[in-house]
């Protein structure tokens, strides 16, 4: 009986970890390093999860337009506001807030000033289906992003996980259109990486490491 309880507990931990791998807040005491990159923007951060619901870290953003860059450096807080665990699914709602400095070049208006962000992430996923949306509001810009995807095989957690996804994204003050990007996501143990190319031929490369 005790072995059965331990087996069920181990399954829950592994299953829950697989579902929450790329989330803004991870397990208590965990570090997350992330780098997301496309020609028109990049986002790099280091976050530490004090609890399963609260993470704090440093966050850097770059937005590019017509050869000019806007860069932001922030201290950022992520909070898991709500979570719903189903039989084989999970839904989450996260809130984000950050304060820091913006180095602005757009429109020849070169200056440095205080800045910040607020935002939210929501997702629903199983071991074979994935949907997510996020919105970040900055001083003079915003990012709106949505994703849908599927995994062709429910691989054991200790094996390579593969997902196929379609991402739609708009960046205010940078783009005047929705960018659609088919991508492939892989994760293996504590490393996740994504490769893609938009319908306009713009490359995408993302990397995340947990430890």
C-alpha positions in Angstrom: 0.0 0.0 0.0 2.8 2.4 0.9 4.6 1.5 -2.4 1.4 2.3 -4.3 1.1 5.7 -2.6 4.7 6.5 -3.3 4.3 5.6 -7.0 1.2 7.8 -7.3 3.1 10.7 -5.7 6.0 10.2 -8.0 3.7 10.2 -11.0 2.0 13.4 -9.9 5.3 15.2 -9.4 6.6 14.1 -12.8 3.3 14.9 -14.6 3.0 18.2 -12.9 6.6 19.1 -13.8 6.0 18.2 -17.4 3.0 20.4 -17.7 4.5 23.4 -15.9 7.9 23.4 -17.6 7.9 26.7 -19.4 5.9 28.7 -16.9 6.8 32.1 -15.3 6.9 30.5 -11.8 8.4 27.1 -11.3 9.0 24.9 -8.2 10.1 26.4 -4.9 13.8 27.1 -4.8 14.2 26.8 -8.6 16.1 29.1 -11.0 14.9 29.8 -14.5 17.2 31.3 -17.2 15.5 32.3 -20.5 16.5 33.8 -23.8 13.8 34.5 -26.5 14.9 36.0 -29.8 13.5 37.2 -33.1 14.9 40.0 -35.4 12.6 42.7 -34.0 12.9 41.8 -30.3 14.7 39.8 -27.6 13.9 39.0 -24.0 16.4 37.6 -21.5 15.8 37.0 -17.8 16.9 35.2 -14.7 14.1 34.3 -12.2 14.2 32.7 -8.8 11.0 31.1 -7.4 10.7 31.8 -3.7 7.5 29.7 -3.6 5.4 27.8 -6.1 3.4 31.0 -6.6 6.0 33.8 -6.5 9.2 34.5 -8.5 11.6 37.5 -8.6 14.4 38.3 -11.0 16.0 40.6 -13.5 14.6 41.1 -17.0 16.0 42.7 -20.2 14.1 43.6 -23.3 15.2 44.9 -26.7 12.9 46.2 -29.5 14.3 47.0 -32.9 12.8 49.3 -35.6 14.5 51.0 -38.6 18.0 50.4 -37.2 17.2 51.8 -33.8 16.8 50.0 -30.5 14.7 50.5 -27.4 16.2 48.6 -24.4 14.7 48.0 -21.0 16.3 46.6 -17.8 13.8 45.7 -15.1 13.4 44.0 -11.7 10.4 41.8 -12.3 7.9 39.9 -10.1 5.9 36.9 -11.4 2.9 35.6 -9.5 0.8 32.5 -10.0 -2.7 33.9 -9.3 -4.8 30.9 -10.1 -4.3 27.2 -11.0 -6.8 24.4 -11.9 -5.6 20.8 -12.0 -7.8 18.4 -14.0 -7.6 14.7 -14.4 -5.0 15.0 -17.1 -4.8 18.8 -17.7 -3.8 22.0 -16.0 -4.9 25.7 -16.4 -2.9 28.7 -15.0 -3.2 32.4 -14.7 -0.1 34.5 -14.0 0.4 38.2 -13.3 3.6 40.2 -14.0 5.0 43.5 -12.8 8.4 45.2 -13.2 10.2 48.5 -12.6 13.4 49.7 -14.2 15.1 51.9 -16.8 14.4 52.3 -20.5 17.1 53.4 -23.1 15.0 54.8 -26.0 16.2 55.5 -29.5 13.1 55.3 -31.7 12.3 58.3 -33.8 15.6 60.0 -33.0 14.3 60.6 -29.5 17.4 59.3 -27.6 16.9 59.4 -23.9 17.0 57.3 -20.7 14.1 57.3 -18.3 12.3 55.2 -15.7 10.0 52.6 -17.1 8.0 49.5 -16.1 5.7 46.7 -17.3 2.5 45.0 -16.3 1.1 41.8 -17.9 -0.6 38.5 -17.6 -0.2 34.9 -18.9 -3.0 32.3 -19.2 -2.7 28.8 -20.5 -4.4 25.4 -20.6 -2.5 22.2 -21.5 -2.5 18.4 -21.4 0.4 16.1 -22.3 -0.7 16.3 -26.0 -2.5 19.7 -26.4 -1.4 23.3 -25.5 -3.0 26.7 -25.7 -1.6 29.9 -24.2 -2.0 33.7 -24.4 0.0 36.6 -22.9 -0.1 40.4 -22.9 2.6 42.7 -21.6 2.2 46.5 -21.5 5.3 48.7 -21.5 5.7 52.5 -21.3 5.3 53.0 -25.1 4.7 49.5 -26.4 3.0 46.2 -25.8 3.3 42.5 -26.7 0.3 40.4 -27.4 0.9 36.7 -28.1 -1.1 33.6 -28.6 -0.1 29.9 -29.1 -1.7 26.6 -30.0 0.1 23.3 -30.3 0.2 19.6 -30.0 2.6 16.8 -29.2 2.4 13.8 -31.5 3.6 11.4 -28.8 3.2 11.2 -25.0 6.8 10.4 -24.3 7.9 9.5 -20.8 9.2 12.5 -18.9 12.8 11.3 -18.9 12.8 11.2 -22.8 12.9 14.0 -25.3 9.6 15.8 -25.5 8.5 17.3 -28.9 5.8 19.8 -29.6 4.6 21.5 -32.8 3.1 25.0 -32.4 1.7 28.0 -34.2 2.4 31.4 -32.6 0.7 34.7 -33.4 2.3 37.9 -32.1 1.9 41.7 -32.3 4.5 44.2 -30.9 3.1 47.7 -30.6 5.4 50.6 -31.6 7.4 48.1 -33.6 5.1 46.1 -35.9 2.0 47.1 -37.9 0.9 43.5 -38.4 0.5 40.1 -36.8 3.5 37.8 -37.1 2.6 34.1 -37.5 5.4 31.7 -36.6 5.2 27.9 -36.9 7.7 26.5 -34.4 9.0 23.2 -32.9 9.5 23.0 -29.1 11.8 20.4 -27.5 12.6 19.7 -23.9 14.8 17.2 -22.3 15.3 17.0 -18.5 16.0 20.7 -17.5 16.6 22.2 -21.0 13.8 23.6 -23.3 14.5 25.0 -26.7 12.3 26.3 -29.6 13.1 26.8 -33.3 10.9 28.5 -35.8 10.5 30.8 -38.8 7.6 33.2 -39.4 5.6 33.2 -42.6 7.7 36.2 -43.7 10.9 34.3 -43.2 11.9 35.8 -39.8 13.9 33.4 -37.6 13.0 32.6 -34.0 15.2 30.9 -31.4 14.3 30.5 -27.7 16.1 28.7 -24.9 15.2 28.0 -21.3 17.1 26.2 -18.5 15.7 25.2 -15.1 17.8 24.1 -12.1 
